[in-house]
Amino acid sequence: MTAVEHTIERASTAHQVMLAAAVVAARFQYLDTTGWLIGDPNRRGGIMLKNNTMWAEHALVHGEIHIVTNIVLPGGRTRWANVPQAAAIWLHYKDLDSPPPVPAGYEARLAEDCGEYADKFAALDKLFEKHHPRDRGSHHYLAFLAAMQEGHGQGTALLRNHLMLLDNRKLGAYLVAADERSRDLYARHGFEQLDQALELPGSDGAVEHVMYPMWRDPQPRQPTS
């Protein structure tokens, strides 16, 4: 089968940012992590959209957002889509003594957007920040990656595109894999699991869900034949 060539753009407008956040929310509402954050399954999509929009707007200033703008048709053909089909939201960690600030109005937006679940969102963000590596130099942090069409390589195309850029700049990459399946996928792209997994407690205090911090060193350019 011929590989599909995806069209990738860097989001630069408020409209593109909103649509990128919508792609992430549409896919992330089904993750176990989201189930841990938001008890009511009927509210997960709406709350995730608001929270993802906050982080996407933040990344427009303190990182970058890339989107896939073509849809895959039967037979591997593609056509332009008027809404993004995949999105990757990255944050830049340039000065490890002064990481990117939290989004503007962070606490107020959490309270307004997440309601009674705001404390869990804040707790997860604090857990992420606590375990974010501080000793590995400047890097980009993959906060969100999602694709609307599974099995067509849209997310992979976004990931490879940015990792190639980081390799050229000799920058590392960091992420927190949402589950074992994601961890194994990222491992195939050169990410290695860090020592400590992140354990999310259930109401009874037992571990309800586990996430996996991962790091990737810049890779040397492969020689061309």
Buried (B, 14 or more C-beta within 10 A) or exposed (E): EEEBEBEBEEBEEEEBBBBBBBBBBBBBBEBBBBBBBBEEEEBBBEBBBBBBBBBBBBBBEBBBBBBBBBBBEEEEEBEEBEBBBBBBBBBBBEEBEEBBEBBEEBEEBBBEBBEEBBEBBBEBBEBBEEBBBEEBBEBBBBBBBBBBBEEBBBBBBBBBBBBEBBBEEEBBBBBBBBBEEBBEBBBEBBBEBBEEBBEBEEEEEEEBBBBBBBBBBBEEEEEEE
